[in-house]
């Protein structure tokens, strides 16, 4: 019975050694290669593989960039091959120059399995996918922080313009109007009226700029109210008619989601005004299967994909970048003479938590 179990265990260990996706090396005390599995052979270039098979001492050193210590990302100081305390290298990170993949990070273990003979095993697990995932997470986190900082600064400047600059201008208008009752000089009154008109126009511009920077309706009342307010101002300033239909039932969504929808809609409608040469744009806001949708459609000039039609502003790349921050995506379809449709889809919180 014991003999059968040993044979079974030996068979299983051999199968693991042959079929494992982890690279496994066995070395002597002197650093000569005893054996390596197919996964290990696969990551070595021909020259190094030949040296390893010949049993050349420390052949692995020719492709090892170094391991990660407490003080350095890559170092050869107190190398795991030469260190007298192999317990320190039961789990660590190492970088190797591999065949076809360049410098690759690995999670490694290196320890003695036969103290009498000095046989050591070196096992490597590729960390490339984990590093890419971590890098993407860091990029997304950084982008979220940047956009959050931008929106907070927009909000601060918006309130400063509305509460301070606009109020000061209003006081100046009141003072100018008071001059009407202080003089009968027609030239002074004419100049006063002209200055009053200029200041009122400037006040309107500042209020519009304040709203464009960060609409208070978005923070106070939510997405639908912010859209309606934005479209009303747009119709007054540009003459564009926005056919807006909303069937959403919720009053509020997450702040990040509301900001993404508002900014992408703002950009899409702006592009329609600037490039599509239309008088009407259709905007639809709705939920479907716990996904929030925004569709901005015009029947204008259209464009050919890949021709960079959206000019400056966010553009397709910027729209997608914002959408990805809330696990959403943007698709843009367009044909010359048949208009453009921008479709934003973002899973709502419950689905995003499942996806994460």
Secondary structure, DSSP 8 states (H G I E B T S, - for coil): -HHHHHHHHHHHHHHHHHH-SSEEEEE-TTS-EEEE-HHHHHTS-HHHHHHHHHT-TTGGGGTEEEE--SS-SSB-TT-TTT-S-GGGGSSEEEEEEETTTEEEEEEEEEEEEETTTTEEEEEEEE-HHHHHHHHHHHHHHHHHHHHHHHHHHHHHHHHHIIIIIHHHHHHHHHHHHHGGGT---HHHHHHHHHHHHHHHHHHHHHHHHHHHHS-HHHHHT-HHHHHHHHHHHHHHHH--EEEEEE----S---HHHHHHHHHHHHHHHHHIIIII--SEEEEEEEEETTEEEEEEEE-S----TTS-TT-SSSHHHHHHHHHHTTT-EEEEEEETTTEEEEEEEEE-HHHHHHH-
